[in-house]
Amino acid sequence: MKHLVLAALLALTACKSGPPVGDPPVDPGPPVDVTPISKPPAGGEPVSWYRPAPRLKFQILDEDDGDYVDQLKAGTQIVNIEAVKEDYSELAQQVADLHEQGVRVICYHSLSYEPWRHDIGQFPSKAKGKKMSGWNEWWADVRVSSPAHAFWDKRYDQFAKAGCDCVEDDNEVDPEDNETGFPLTRAEAGAANKRRADYAHKVGMCHIAKNNPTISDLKAQHSDGVFIEEAGRYNEREDYLPWKAAGKFAAMVEYTSKGCKPYAGFKVQYHSSGDYFDGVKFKDCD
């Protein structure tokens, strides 16, 4: 999947000092994350991972648009970048450069079989399913018993070593919407999401889910946030409300004939999680 530059402007509550003695208590609002930006400690499993706040200024960065730091918009707090590399020292340098700017990094990859990837020869053939309609990709067997989890775990290990704060799994399977070639119940889909989130947490990264409106209630229990495409177009806004109820990060995008930079015949509009769930109209991106 080719990334675009887009920004979702989100309000982040500012911290205030406590009230003077004797004054009525002041509601400080939701906590602001102040965890230092750093790689997981070497030689052992970290005991915690970064958890993105629900409202952050979010941006997707595209390697085709040049240096990531040069693409940053003012005030951006968290970004999404392509993670799969032949040389993971390149990813480590990109993440370090972004961390120097005070920006958190979501590292993107797809659970699907993508024939152009340098590591695809290690993908277990038994886990390769049906070809996706309109894409040069194949669905994968995501069930907990699937041998593909070991393949994805190895990727996560590389992402964590490179310093990624979070990992985003594209093409997680929705049992109601995706014909993959493998049987998958709703419960199995939720268990698969938990398997991926648990391993991300084990190696010190937060887990960002992708789409799948019919199992949002299950995924919001395990993942730390979600990236949502075209919920407005498909009238799926209410399906994603479990993420709001869980108080978790949500970045959203619509592809439209209006807006900004073209992508695959579309143009992009962004929206914030809070306003989006409140039904406010989309805004054209910059």
C-alpha positions in Angstrom: 0.0 0.0 0.0 1.4 3.4 -1.0 1.3 6.0 1.6 0.3 9.6 1.3 1.0 12.7 3.3 -2.1 13.6 5.2 -2.8 15.2 8.6 -5.6 14.7 11.0 -5.7 17.7 13.3 -6.6 16.7 16.8 -6.8 18.6 20.1 -4.4 17.5 22.8 -5.3 18.7 26.3 -2.6 20.7 27.9 -1.3 20.0 31.4 -2.0 22.7 34.0 -0.4 23.1 37.4 -2.5 22.3 40.5 -4.7 24.9 42.1 -3.6 26.9 45.1 -4.5 25.5 48.6 -8.1 26.3 49.4 -9.3 26.7 45.9 -12.0 24.3 44.5 -10.4 21.3 42.7 -9.8 21.7 39.0 -10.5 18.9 36.5 -7.1 18.4 34.7 -8.7 16.6 31.8 -7.3 13.5 30.2 -3.6 12.7 31.0 -1.0 13.7 28.5 1.6 11.1 27.6 5.1 12.1 28.8 6.9 8.8 28.4 10.4 9.5 27.0 10.9 8.5 23.4 13.4 5.7 23.4 14.0 2.2 22.1 13.1 -0.8 24.2 15.9 -1.7 26.6 18.5 -4.2 25.3 18.8 -7.7 26.7 15.3 -8.1 28.0 11.6 -7.6 27.5 10.3 -4.1 28.3 7.6 -4.0 30.9 5.5 -1.3 29.2 4.8 0.2 25.8 3.7 3.5 24.4 -0.1 4.1 24.4 -1.1 7.0 22.0 -3.7 9.4 23.4 -7.1 9.6 21.6 -6.5 13.0 20.2 -3.2 13.6 18.4 -2.0 15.4 15.3 -1.4 12.6 12.9 0.4 12.4 9.6 1.2 9.7 7.1 4.6 10.1 5.5 5.5 8.8 2.0 9.1 7.9 1.0 8.3 9.0 -2.5 7.9 12.6 -1.2 11.5 12.8 0.2 13.0 13.0 3.6 10.5 12.3 6.4 11.6 15.1 8.6 11.2 17.6 5.7 7.6 16.4 5.3 6.5 17.1 8.9 3.8 19.6 9.4 3.9 22.0 12.3 2.7 20.4 15.5 2.6 16.8 14.2 2.8 14.4 17.2 2.6 10.9 15.6 3.4 9.6 12.1 2.9 6.5 10.0 5.8 5.2 7.9 6.6 2.2 5.7 8.5 -0.3 7.9 9.5 -3.4 5.8 13.1 -2.9 4.6 15.9 -4.9 3.1 18.3 -3.1 5.5 16.6 -2.3 8.8 19.4 0.1 9.7 17.7 2.5 7.3 14.4 2.2 9.3 16.3 2.7 12.5 17.8 5.9 11.2 14.4 7.2 9.9 12.8 6.5 13.3 15.7 8.1 15.2 15.4 11.3 13.0 11.7 11.5 13.7 12.2 10.9 17.4 14.7 13.8 17.4 11.8 16.0 16.3 9.7 14.8 19.3 7.4 12.7 17.0 6.1 9.2 17.8 6.4 6.6 15.0 3.8 4.0 13.8 5.6 1.4 11.6 3.3 0.1 8.8 3.3 -3.4 7.2 0.6 -5.7 5.8 -0.3 -9.2 6.9 -1.1 -10.1 3.3 1.2 -12.0 1.0 3.0 -9.3 -1.1 5.2 -10.9 -3.8 7.5 -7.9 -4.1 8.7 -7.9 -0.5 12.3 -9.0 0.0 11.4 -11.4 2.9 8.4 -13.0 1.2 10.3 -16.2 0.5 10.0 -16.9 4.2 6.2 -16.6 4.1 4.7 -20.1 4.7 2.9 -21.3 1.6 0.2 -23.0 3.7 -0.8 -19.5 4.9 -1.3 -18.0 1.5 -5.0 -17.6 0.6 -7.0 -16.1 -2.2 -5.9 -13.2 -4.3 -7.3 -9.8 -3.3 -9.6 -8.2 -5.8 -7.9 -5.3 -7.5 -4.5 -5.7 -5.7 -1.4 -7.7 -6.4 -1.7 -9.2 -2.9 -3.0 -12.4 -1.4 -5.0 -12.8 1.8 -3.3 -14.7 4.6 -4.5 -17.2 7.2 -4.6 -15.1 10.4 -6.0 -17.7 12.7 -3.9 -18.2 15.9 -2.9 -21.6 14.6 -1.5 -20.1 11.3 2.3 -20.6 10.7 2.3 -17.0 9.4 2.4 -15.6 12.9 6.1 -16.7 13.2 6.8 -14.7 10.0 5.1 -11.6 11.3 6.8 -12.0 14.7 10.2 -11.8 13.0 9.1 -8.5 11.3 7.9 -7.1 14.7 11.3 -8.0 16.2 13.0 -5.9 13.5 10.6 -3.0 13.9 11.1 -3.0 17.7 14.9 -3.1 17.3 14.6 -0.1 14.9 12.8 1.9 17.7 9.3 1.9 16.3 6.8 3.1 18.9 3.9 1.2 17.3 3.2 -1.3 14.6 0.2 -1.1 12.2 -1.2 -4.3 10.7 -2.9 -3.8 7.4 -5.2 -6.4 6.0 -6.3 -8.0 9.2 -9.3 -10.1 8.2 -12.9 -9.3 8.7 -14.8 -12.6 8.7 -17.9 -11.0 7.3 -16.4 -8.9 4.5 -13.2 -10.7 3.3 -13.1 -14.0 1.2 -9.7 -15.2 2.1 -9.8 -19.0 1.3 -9.7 -19.9 5.0 -12.6 -20.4 7.4 -12.6 -17.7 10.1 -15.2 -17.1 12.8 -15.8 -13.8 14.5 -14.2 -15.2 17.7 -11.2 -16.5 15.8 -10.7 -13.0 14.2 -10.7 -11.4 17.7 -8.2 -14.0 18.9 -6.0 -13.4 15.9 -6.0 -9.6 16.7 -5.1 -10.4 20.3 -2.2 -12.6 19.2 -0.8 -9.8 17.1 -1.3 -7.1 19.8 0.2 -9.3 22.6 3.4 -9.9 20.6 3.7 -6.2 19.8 3.4 -5.4 23.5 5.9 -8.2 24.3 8.6 -6.5 22.2 7.7 -3.0 23.5 5.4 -1.6 20.7 1.8 -0.4 20.7 -0.5 -2.2 18.3 -2.5 -0.2 15.7 -5.4 -2.1 14.0 -6.8 -1.3 10.6 -10.4 -1.1 9.5 -12.7 -4.2 10.1 -15.8 -2.5 11.3 -17.7 -5.6 12.2 -15.2 -6.7 14.8 -14.3 -3.3 16.2 -15.7 -4.3 19.6 -13.2 -7.2 19.8 -10.2 -5.4 18.4 -10.7 -2.3 20.7 -10.1 -4.7 23.6 -6.6 -5.6 22.5 -5.1 -3.0 20.2 -4.0 0.5 21.3 -5.5 2.4 18.4 -6.9 2.1 14.9 -6.5 3.5 11.4 -9.9 3.7 9.6 -10.5 4.2 5.9 -13.7 5.5 4.3 -16.1 4.8 7.1 -18.1 7.8 5.9 -18.4 6.5 2.4 -19.6 3.1 3.6 -21.8 4.5 6.4 -19.7 2.6 9.0 -19.1 5.4 11.5 -21.2 3.9 14.3 -19.4 0.5 13.8 -16.2 2.1 15.0 -17.7 3.6 18.2 -16.1 0.9 20.4 -12.8 2.7 19.9 -14.3 5.9 21.2 -15.8 4.0 24.2 -12.4 2.5 24.9 -10.8 6.0 24.8 -8.3 4.9 22.2 -6.4 6.6 19.4 -8.2 6.7 16.0 -6.9 8.2 12.8 -9.4 8.4 9.9 -9.3 9.2 6.2 -11.8 9.5 3.3 -10.9 9.1 -0.3 -12.9 11.7 -2.4 -13.0 13.6 -5.7 -12.3 16.7 -3.7 -9.4 17.6 -1.4 -5.7 17.4 -2.0 -3.1 15.1 -3.4 -4.3 12.3 -5.7 -3.9 8.7 -4.7 -4.9 5.8 -6.9 -7.5 7.9 -8.6 -8.8 9.4 -5.4 -8.0 12.5 -3.3 -7.8 12.5 0.5 -9.7 14.1 3.3 -8.8 13.8 7.0 -10.7 14.0 10.2 -10.1 13.9 13.9 -11.3 11.1 16.0 -13.4 13.2 18.4 -15.1 15.4 15.7 -15.5 12.4 13.5 -17.4 10.4 16.1 -19.5 13.5 16.8 -20.6 13.5 13.2 -18.8 16.7 12.1 -18.2 17.0 8.3 -14.8 16.2 6.9 -12.3 18.9 6.1 -10.1 19.0 3.0 -6.5 18.3 3.8 -3.8 20.9 3.3 
